[in-house]
């Protein structure tokens, strides 16, 4: 599996961190040893920026995409918020340079990373019970990962795995007791493991 710097098989996946540094740190602890970290967007929250969250993603070499909160912050309406003196310009520039989606090859598999949907217009909330969920399997990838809903999903449609890790920063999924969550995908075995955990920012 010639993948440059060595085969990347075990992937840690987070989404919708929403400036919750403690939530992201706990996710990284619970994932254990991973080969690569993926972030599916919304690492910031509305017009609030987090130097610490972005710095940690950058330090970990996380493959990151933009979500709707980044789009708002980086767009025309976010100009005033972006001008805050305390924002680290290096971290802001790094985040602004990230794409809206990524299509990557790992361990012989094609992975598509999107925040909401791979089809236009972007922005729809595709919840676990939605019949639209099956559309992710039409995106021409072996694994399609998305965030946005804060509701975890790990379902196969034929040979395609559709995966949403839930939120690592803003719990909204009643099915796991409104806990935060992240995911670990082992491309060697094909196993996707979703990890639930209490929000350390709330529990102290």
C-alpha positions, 0 to 999 in steps of 0.5 A: 500500500504505497502511500508516500510516508507509509500506509495510513490505515487507522483514521481518527475523525472529528467534526463540529468542534465549535471552539470546544478545545477540551472536547477535541483534546478528549477525542484525541485521547480516546482515539488512541494511536491513529495514523491520521486525523480528519476534521469535517468542518465547523471547528469554530462557532459562528463568529467566534474563533479559537486559536487553540482549536485551530492550532491543535488541528494544525499541529496534528497535521489534520486534514481539515475542510471548511463547514458552514461556520467557517464560511460565515466567519471567512465571508463578508459578514465575518469581516469585523470578527476576523479583525479582532487583534487577539486572533492569530493571523497564522492560524486564521490563514491556515484555516482560510486555506482549507477546501470545502471538500477533499477526495483522498486515497488511503489504503487503496480506498477512495475517501470523500470528506464533505461537511454537509452534502456532496451535492449542490446546493450544500447545506442540507441537514441529512439526519440518520433516518433521512432517505436522502442518506443513500445519496451519499453512496452515489458520490463515487467513493468507497467511504463518504464522511460528513458532519453538520448534523451533530448526529452520528451515522455508520451505515453501508449502502452496498459497498459504500460506507457512509460515516458521520462521527457526530460532534466533538464539541456541541452535543445534540444527538439524543440517541447517545444521551447528548454526549460528544463523539468522534470516530476511528476508521480502520481501513484495514478491517473496514471497521468504523468505531464511534466513541461517545464521551461526556463534554469535559467543558461541561463536566469539568 
